[in-house]
Amino acid sequence: MSDAARQFGLLSHTSYNLGDEIQSLAARRFLPRVDRLVCREQLDADPGGSGRTRVILAGWFLHHPRRWPPHHKIDPLLVGFHLNDRRPGRLSSWRTAARVVLSRRNAGWLRRHGPVGARDPHTLALLRGAGVDAEYSGCLTLTLPPRDPAAVGDRVVACGLPAELVAALSARTRRPPVVVDHIDVATAGAAARMDRARALLSLYAAARAVVTTRLHCALPCLAMGTPVLFIPFLSDLSRQQPALELAHHLAPRAFVNGQGRWDPEDPPPNPDAYRALVPGLVRRCTEFVAG
């Protein structure tokens, strides 16, 4: 089947977290074109078009798990897939995303579309515990291209750091760090948010070093070759597993107290364990698009 006969969709998002758009940018690199946007939180809706739409389902699933499973016109690739079993707000525990997606009623859909590429070991265990064929794929953002060494500057970037951590970082840099975050409540519209995500990736690519609490800052930095230090600030460690396993990291208090030997002005090279995951991610996405 020619590319012209296929239809391709790209995940769009309703959250305020630009990390979602960064993951969509990673998926976009594998698509010959985007025929339509497919909202992650409305996957049970008809995506449109005359036939089936191929969509790379990579990322965090799901704010509205009752909208699962996806519509029968969606042809999915499940890779870099994260399920969360934390209770959302005041809802009872059985209604967590993982409980709903892996329920007896829904798990069959995953089995039919497997093997599922799990973003992290916790998701892998959840999937296998439900009898779903799954493998550890890692996150799709690990496939982003390396940065241009000629474009690298001398600024250090702080992404998603609370004020105390920004102050601790500022005390160790010659110039004040560039402070950004992935939580963006001001930028509206899919195109504008994708542009903002691209700008952030360009900023990280040009940085001397990056210190971040954001998973989808840390993992793209690994892929691009930007020295990065990850500080796990959220209580949900399962969601942060990929950065804890693949990147240099320090606990918040250890960073404030000056523990560890990670110098933002002369940072060590990143660990390279993530490289083992990249060929599998590229192969699965390439074969899915071409098949």
Secondary structure, DSSP 8 states (H G I E B T S, - for coil): --GGG--EEEEE--SSBHHHHHHHHHHHTT-S--SEEEEGGGTTS---SSS-EEEEEEEEE-S-GGG-S--TTEEEEEEEEEE--S--TTS-GGGSHHHHHTSHHHHHHHHHT--EEESSHHHHHHHHHTT--EEE---GGGGS----GGG--S-EEEES--HHHHHHHHTTSSS--EEE-SB-SS--SHHHHHHHHHHHHHHHHT-SEEEES-HHHHHHHHHHT--EEE---SS-HHHHHHHHHHSEE--HHHHHTT-SS--TTS------GGGGGHHHHHHHHHHHHH-
